Amino acid sequence: MAAGSNSGAAGADAPLPTLLVDSRESRSDVPRWLTQLGYATQSVELQVGDYWAPGFVLVERKVASDFVASLIVDGRLFGQAELMASHEDRTVMIIEGSLDSLRSKIEPEALAGALSALTMYFGLNVLPSTGPEQTARIIGRLMTHAVRGLGYEIGLRASKPKVDGAMSQYLLEGLPGIGPRWREGSSASSGRQQRCLLHRRPNCRRSKASVRSSQGTSQWPCTIARRLFATRRGQPPSASRRQAYRGPAEAVEGFPGVGAGRR
């Protein structure tokens, strides 16, 4: 994996900043792995955290044994967490190694309480890591995502529902310009969903141009909805309707009786 492997999103070509590494981290293998993966690093003395991409993300790395020691021996864990919580950039704590092997040194409830407090009270994102190489990959990916975005679209719809009455909701969420929030806010039942789409109620209108540009389709959702609901329940749409509908493949495959093979 190289530092520049993320692509396909706005800002995908944005240069990655030099990652500032606390000088005390030179004793670990993480900086070496970061360099090997293609990320530019600079050793400095950081007052807070161990790895910092200025303006984007601050990372504190803790080996599992040090995490437990900082909790029960000198109590510095929450002091460090408070400093990180006051930082202007997004903050992440990576726990490297297995905490299960340290159960004899700390009560399970105390460990669970500490992890919960870091997230719920101090607002830190706590991530696990198996070792220095994975830690370096996580840090590099955090910085890449912060600067360039994910670089790919996330599928928001779950698998096709297996219960009666849920298919209409699944279909609606796959239509251009319609997602779970729109569906929940504009309709309370499948009948109302259908009426809302078919009759173009005022609170359901969206700009055709925005729908086309964001979803890559030349058809208005109401037109698509008519074709979907006009087909008898449980029957696949006719060849002409499948040909006429050129919306996202995910919505087509979500229709009863139509899968990737038939599309």
CORRA-V184889 format. One record per helix or strand. SS is the DSSP state (~ for helix, > for strand). FROM is the first residue (numbers start at 1). TO is the last residue. If there is no record, write none. Layout:
<<SS FROM TO> <SS FROM TO>>
This chain:
<<> 19 22> <~ 23 27> <~ 30 36> <> 41 44> <> 51 53> <> 57 63> <~ 64 72> <~ 77 85> <> 90 96> <~ 100 105> <~ 108 120> <> 125 129> <~ 132 148> <~ 167 173> <~ 180 186> <~ 190 198> <~ 202 204> <~ 208 215> <~ 221 230> <~ 239 244> <~ 249 253>>
